[in-house]
Structure formats: structure tokens, C-alpha cells
Amino acid sequence: MRIVRTARAEEDLIEIWSYIAKENEAAADRTLDALERKTRLLGLHPQ
């Protein structure tokens, strides 16, 4: 399954990263990495 990110979803991810990065940039990076992994898994195993 192909996952398509909307422009709004991209903006949300940037906002999430920015919010977390205010306190801990490394944690913000890890959070987005985890979200990316989960998104990829969803595309591979949609059910």
C-alpha cells in the first residue's frame, strides 16, 4: 500500500518536531523517526 502524506500532515510533523525540540532536539528527531517507521509499517501491512 502506498502512503501519501498531505501538505497538512507535513506541517503537523514540523509542528510536532518544533514543539519537542524546544526542550530536546534529539528526542524530537527520535519521535519523527519513530513516526516514519510506523508509517512505513502501515504501508507494508495495512491490515
PDB file with one MODEL, atoms N, CA, C and O in Angstrom:
MODEL        1
ATOM      1  N   MET A   1       0.851  -1.170   0.000  1.00  0.00           N
ATOM      2  CA  MET A   1       0.000   0.000   0.000  1.00  0.00           C
ATOM      3  C   MET A   1       0.899   1.237   0.000  1.00  0.00           C
ATOM      4  O   MET A   1       1.915   1.279   0.693  1.00  0.00           O
ATOM      5  N   ARG A   2       0.522   2.208  -0.762  1.00  0.00           N
ATOM      6  CA  ARG A   2       1.281   3.457  -0.838  1.00  0.00           C
ATOM      7  C   ARG A   2       0.690   4.467   0.141  1.00  0.00           C
ATOM      8  O   ARG A   2      -0.514   4.723   0.131  1.00  0.00           O
ATOM      9  N   ILE A   3       1.536   5.030   0.976  1.00  0.00           N
ATOM     10  CA  ILE A   3       1.112   6.051   1.929  1.00  0.00           C
ATOM     11  C   ILE A   3       1.461   7.415   1.341  1.00  0.00           C
ATOM     12  O   ILE A   3       2.602   7.659   0.948  1.00  0.00           O
ATOM     13  N   VAL A   4       0.476   8.294   1.285  1.00  0.00           N
ATOM     14  CA  VAL A   4       0.687   9.642   0.759  1.00  0.00           C
ATOM     15  C   VAL A   4       0.504  10.637   1.897  1.00  0.00           C
ATOM     16  O   VAL A   4      -0.530  10.651   2.565  1.00  0.00           O
ATOM     17  N   ARG A   5       1.511  11.460   2.108  1.00  0.00           N
ATOM     18  CA  ARG A   5       1.425  12.498   3.143  1.00  0.00           C
ATOM     19  C   ARG A   5       0.924  13.790   2.534  1.00  0.00           C
ATOM     20  O   ARG A   5       1.469  14.280   1.545  1.00  0.00           O
ATOM     21  N   THR A   6      -0.098  14.325   3.123  1.00  0.00           N
ATOM     22  CA  THR A   6      -0.625  15.603   2.649  1.00  0.00           C
ATOM     23  C   THR A   6       0.279  16.740   3.131  1.00  0.00           C
ATOM     24  O   THR A   6       1.112  16.564   4.020  1.00  0.00           O
ATOM     25  N   ALA A   7       0.091  17.885   2.530  1.00  0.00           N
ATOM     26  CA  ALA A   7       0.846  19.066   2.963  1.00  0.00           C
ATOM     27  C   ALA A   7       0.540  19.372   4.426  1.00  0.00           C
ATOM     28  O   ALA A   7       1.431  19.757   5.183  1.00  0.00           O
ATOM     29  N   ARG A   8      -0.713  19.202   4.819  1.00  0.00           N
ATOM     30  CA  ARG A   8      -1.096  19.463   6.216  1.00  0.00           C
ATOM     31  C   ARG A   8      -0.406  18.483   7.156  1.00  0.00           C
ATOM     32  O   ARG A   8       0.013  18.867   8.248  1.00  0.00           O
ATOM     33  N   ALA A   9      -0.284  17.233   6.751  1.00  0.00           N
ATOM     34  CA  ALA A   9       0.411  16.245   7.578  1.00  0.00           C
ATOM     35  C   ALA A   9       1.876  16.632   7.748  1.00  0.00           C
ATOM     36  O   ALA A   9       2.431  16.509   8.840  1.00  0.00           O
ATOM     37  N   GLU A  10       2.499  17.097   6.677  1.00  0.00           N
ATOM     38  CA  GLU A  10       3.893  17.548   6.759  1.00  0.00           C
ATOM     39  C   GLU A  10       4.022  18.719   7.730  1.00  0.00           C
ATOM     40  O   GLU A  10       4.953  18.775   8.533  1.00  0.00           O
ATOM     41  N   GLU A  11       3.077  19.651   7.644  1.00  0.00           N
ATOM     42  CA  GLU A  11       3.089  20.799   8.562  1.00  0.00           C
ATOM     43  C   GLU A  11       2.932  20.332  10.009  1.00  0.00           C
ATOM     44  O   GLU A  11       3.602  20.837  10.909  1.00  0.00           O
ATOM     45  N   ASP A  12       2.043  19.365  10.222  1.00  0.00           N
ATOM     46  CA  ASP A  12       1.843  18.829  11.570  1.00  0.00           C
ATOM     47  C   ASP A  12       3.128  18.201  12.107  1.00  0.00           C
ATOM     48  O   ASP A  12       3.477  18.391  13.272  1.00  0.00           O
ATOM     49  N   LEU A  13       3.823  17.459  11.261  1.00  0.00           N
ATOM     50  CA  LEU A  13       5.075  16.831  11.690  1.00  0.00           C
ATOM     51  C   LEU A  13       6.121  17.880  12.061  1.00  0.00           C
ATOM     52  O   LEU A  13       6.856  17.717  13.035  1.00  0.00           O
ATOM     53  N   ILE A  14       6.181  18.944  11.287  1.00  0.00           N
ATOM     54  CA  ILE A  14       7.114  20.029  11.599  1.00  0.00           C
ATOM     55  C   ILE A  14       6.745  20.671  12.933  1.00  0.00           C
ATOM     56  O   ILE A  14       7.618  20.977  13.746  1.00  0.00           O
ATOM     57  N   GLU A  15       5.450  20.873  13.151  1.00  0.00           N
ATOM     58  CA  GLU A  15       4.998  21.456  14.419  1.00  0.00           C
ATOM     59  C   GLU A  15       5.318  20.539  15.599  1.00  0.00           C
ATOM     60  O   GLU A  15       5.747  21.003  16.656  1.00  0.00           O
ATOM     61  N   ILE A  16       5.108  19.246  15.412  1.00  0.00           N
ATOM     62  CA  ILE A  16       5.431  18.276  16.466  1.00  0.00           C
ATOM     63  C   ILE A  16       6.914  18.336  16.775  1.00  0.00           C
ATOM     64  O   ILE A  16       7.314  18.408  17.937  1.00  0.00           O
ATOM     65  N   TRP A  17       7.740  18.306  15.716  1.00  0.00           N
ATOM     66  CA  TRP A  17       9.186  18.348  15.919  1.00  0.00           C
ATOM     67  C   TRP A  17       9.591  19.636  16.641  1.00  0.00           C
ATOM     68  O   TRP A  17      10.370  19.598  17.594  1.00  0.00           O
ATOM     69  N   SER A  18       9.072  20.750  16.196  1.00  0.00           N
ATOM     70  CA  SER A  18       9.431  22.042  16.792  1.00  0.00           C
ATOM     71  C   SER A  18       9.054  22.109  18.265  1.00  0.00           C
ATOM     72  O   SER A  18       9.827  22.608  19.083  1.00  0.00           O
ATOM     73  N   TYR A  19       7.884  21.614  18.602  1.00  0.00           N
ATOM     74  CA  TYR A  19       7.423  21.638  19.990  1.00  0.00           C
ATOM     75  C   TYR A  19       8.357  20.817  20.882  1.00  0.00           C
ATOM     76  O   TYR A  19       8.779  21.281  21.942  1.00  0.00           O
ATOM     77  N   ILE A  20       8.673  19.610  20.452  1.00  0.00           N
ATOM     78  CA  ILE A  20       9.542  18.744  21.253  1.00  0.00           C
ATOM     79  C   ILE A  20      10.964  19.287  21.280  1.00  0.00           C
ATOM     80  O   ILE A  20      11.633  19.225  22.311  1.00  0.00           O
ATOM     81  N   ALA A  21      11.428  19.817  20.157  1.00  0.00           N
ATOM     82  CA  ALA A  21      12.810  20.292  20.039  1.00  0.00           C
ATOM     83  C   ALA A  21      13.109  21.476  20.942  1.00  0.00           C
ATOM     84  O   ALA A  21      14.271  21.732  21.258  1.00  0.00           O
ATOM     85  N   LYS A  22      12.083  22.201  21.362  1.00  0.00           N
ATOM     86  CA  LYS A  22      12.313  23.313  22.293  1.00  0.00           C
ATOM     87  C   LYS A  22      13.014  22.832  23.554  1.00  0.00           C
ATOM     88  O   LYS A  22      13.823  23.551  24.139  1.00  0.00           O
ATOM     89  N   GLU A  23      12.697  21.616  23.963  1.00  0.00           N
ATOM     90  CA  GLU A  23      13.292  21.039  25.171  1.00  0.00           C
ATOM     91  C   GLU A  23      14.419  20.062  24.855  1.00  0.00           C
ATOM     92  O   GLU A  23      15.399  19.964  25.593  1.00  0.00           O
ATOM     93  N   ASN A  24      14.262  19.333  23.731  1.00  0.00           N
ATOM     94  CA  ASN A  24      15.220  18.263  23.459  1.00  0.00           C
ATOM     95  C   ASN A  24      15.191  17.918  21.965  1.00  0.00           C
ATOM     96  O   ASN A  24      14.305  17.201  21.500  1.00  0.00           O
ATOM     97  N   GLU A  25      16.160  18.435  21.234  1.00  0.00           N
ATOM     98  CA  GLU A  25      16.197  18.224  19.785  1.00  0.00           C
ATOM     99  C   GLU A  25      16.388  16.754  19.423  1.00  0.00           C
ATOM    100  O   GLU A  25      15.790  16.268  18.464  1.00  0.00           O
ATOM    101  N   ALA A  26      17.211  16.053  20.180  1.00  0.00           N
ATOM    102  CA  ALA A  26      17.431  14.630  19.898  1.00  0.00           C
ATOM    103  C   ALA A  26      16.136  13.840  20.079  1.00  0.00           C
ATOM    104  O   ALA A  26      15.847  12.937  19.295  1.00  0.00           O
ATOM    105  N   ALA A  27      15.368  14.171  21.092  1.00  0.00           N
ATOM    106  CA  ALA A  27      14.085  13.496  21.313  1.00  0.00           C
ATOM    107  C   ALA A  27      13.119  13.804  20.177  1.00  0.00           C
ATOM    108  O   ALA A  27      12.350  12.936  19.763  1.00  0.00           O
ATOM    109  N   ALA A  28      13.152  15.020  19.675  1.00  0.00           N
ATOM    110  CA  ALA A  28      12.297  15.388  18.545  1.00  0.00           C
ATOM    111  C   ALA A  28      12.668  14.556  17.321  1.00  0.00           C
ATOM    112  O   ALA A  28      11.792  14.068  16.606  1.00  0.00           O
ATOM    113  N   ASP A  29      13.961  14.398  17.085  1.00  0.00           N
ATOM    114  CA  ASP A  29      14.419  13.571  15.963  1.00  0.00           C
ATOM    115  C   ASP A  29      13.955  12.128  16.129  1.00  0.00           C
ATOM    116  O   ASP A  29      13.472  11.512  15.179  1.00  0.00           O
ATOM    117  N   ARG A  30      14.102  11.594  17.336  1.00  0.00           N
ATOM    118  CA  ARG A  30      13.688  10.210  17.599  1.00  0.00           C
ATOM    119  C   ARG A  30      12.185  10.034  17.401  1.00  0.00           C
ATOM    120  O   ARG A  30      11.737   9.011  16.882  1.00  0.00           O
ATOM    121  N   THR A  31      11.424  11.018  17.808  1.00  0.00           N
ATOM    122  CA  THR A  31       9.971  10.941  17.661  1.00  0.00           C
ATOM    123  C   THR A  31       9.577  10.882  16.194  1.00  0.00           C
ATOM    124  O   THR A  31       8.758  10.052  15.801  1.00  0.00           O
ATOM    125  N   LEU A  32      10.157  11.757  15.388  1.00  0.00           N
ATOM    126  CA  LEU A  32       9.818  11.733  13.961  1.00  0.00           C
ATOM    127  C   LEU A  32      10.323  10.463  13.289  1.00  0.00           C
ATOM    128  O   LEU A  32       9.665   9.933  12.394  1.00  0.00           O
ATOM    129  N   ASP A  33      11.487   9.968  13.714  1.00  0.00           N
ATOM    130  CA  ASP A  33      11.980   8.694  13.179  1.00  0.00           C
ATOM    131  C   ASP A  33      11.005   7.565  13.497  1.00  0.00           C
ATOM    132  O   ASP A  33      10.717   6.730  12.640  1.00  0.00           O
ATOM    133  N   ALA A  34      10.498   7.541  14.728  1.00  0.00           N
ATOM    134  CA  ALA A  34       9.546   6.503  15.125  1.00  0.00           C
ATOM    135  C   ALA A  34       8.249   6.612  14.327  1.00  0.00           C
ATOM    136  O   ALA A  34       7.699   5.600  13.893  1.00  0.00           O
ATOM    137  N   LEU A  35       7.766   7.821  14.135  1.00  0.00           N
ATOM    138  CA  LEU A  35       6.555   8.009  13.333  1.00  0.00           C
ATOM    139  C   LEU A  35       6.770   7.547  11.894  1.00  0.00           C
ATOM    140  O   LEU A  35       5.880   6.948  11.290  1.00  0.00           O
ATOM    141  N   GLU A  36       7.945   7.826  11.352  1.00  0.00           N
ATOM    142  CA  GLU A  36       8.265   7.394   9.988  1.00  0.00           C
ATOM    143  C   GLU A  36       8.288   5.868   9.894  1.00  0.00           C
ATOM    144  O   GLU A  36       7.760   5.295   8.941  1.00  0.00           O
ATOM    145  N   ARG A  37       8.896   5.214  10.877  1.00  0.00           N
ATOM    146  CA  ARG A  37       8.934   3.745  10.880  1.00  0.00           C
ATOM    147  C   ARG A  37       7.522   3.165  10.940  1.00  0.00           C
ATOM    148  O   ARG A  37       7.197   2.229  10.210  1.00  0.00           O
ATOM    149  N   LYS A  38       6.697   3.721  11.805  1.00  0.00           N
ATOM    150  CA  LYS A  38       5.317   3.225  11.933  1.00  0.00           C
ATOM    151  C   LYS A  38       4.530   3.456  10.648  1.00  0.00           C
ATOM    152  O   LYS A  38       3.717   2.618  10.259  1.00  0.00           O
ATOM    153  N   THR A  39       4.763   4.572   9.994  1.00  0.00           N
ATOM    154  CA  THR A  39       4.077   4.859   8.733  1.00  0.00           C
ATOM    155  C   THR A  39       4.494   3.853   7.668  1.00  0.00           C
ATOM    156  O   THR A  39       3.659   3.352   6.915  1.00  0.00           O
ATOM    157  N   ARG A  40       5.803   3.560   7.609  1.00  0.00           N
ATOM    158  CA  ARG A  40       6.285   2.570   6.643  1.00  0.00           C
ATOM    159  C   ARG A  40       5.667   1.204   6.912  1.00  0.00           C
ATOM    160  O   ARG A  40       5.267   0.507   5.979  1.00  0.00           O
ATOM    161  N   LEU A  41       5.589   0.819   8.190  1.00  0.00           N
ATOM    162  CA  LEU A  41       4.986  -0.467   8.545  1.00  0.00           C
ATOM    163  C   LEU A  41       3.519  -0.520   8.136  1.00  0.00           C
ATOM    164  O   LEU A  41       3.042  -1.549   7.657  1.00  0.00           O
ATOM    165  N   LEU A  42       2.818   0.569   8.321  1.00  0.00           N
ATOM    166  CA  LEU A  42       1.419   0.632   7.909  1.00  0.00           C
ATOM    167  C   LEU A  42       1.297   0.393   6.407  1.00  0.00           C
ATOM    168  O   LEU A  42       0.386  -0.302   5.958  1.00  0.00           O
ATOM    169  N   GLY A  43       2.204   0.962   5.640  1.00  0.00           N
ATOM    170  CA  GLY A  43       2.183   0.758   4.199  1.00  0.00           C
ATOM    171  C   GLY A  43       2.472  -0.680   3.804  1.00  0.00           C
ATOM    172  O   GLY A  43       1.924  -1.186   2.825  1.00  0.00           O
ATOM    173  N   LEU A  44       3.333  -1.335   4.569  1.00  0.00           N
ATOM    174  CA  LEU A  44       3.682  -2.728   4.278  1.00  0.00           C
ATOM    175  C   LEU A  44       2.619  -3.705   4.764  1.00  0.00           C
ATOM    176  O   LEU A  44       2.392  -4.744   4.142  1.00  0.00           O
ATOM    177  N   HIS A  45       1.972  -3.374   5.870  1.00  0.00           N
ATOM    178  CA  HIS A  45       0.988  -4.265   6.496  1.00  0.00           C
ATOM    179  C   HIS A  45      -0.272  -3.471   6.849  1.00  0.00           C
ATOM    180  O   HIS A  45      -0.504  -3.174   8.021  1.00  0.00           O
ATOM    181  N   PRO A  46      -1.074  -3.130   5.864  1.00  0.00           N
ATOM    182  CA  PRO A  46      -2.211  -2.240   6.107  1.00  0.00           C
ATOM    183  C   PRO A  46      -3.335  -2.845   6.955  1.00  0.00           C
ATOM    184  O   PRO A  46      -4.201  -2.114   7.436  1.00  0.00           O
ATOM    185  N   GLN A  47      -3.332  -4.155   7.141  1.00  0.00           N
ATOM    186  CA  GLN A  47      -4.424  -4.737   7.927  1.00  0.00           C
ATOM    187  C   GLN A  47      -3.940  -5.093   9.260  1.00  0.00           C
ATOM    188  O   GLN A  47      -4.707  -5.599  10.080  1.00  0.00           O
TER     189      GLN A  47
ENDMDL
END
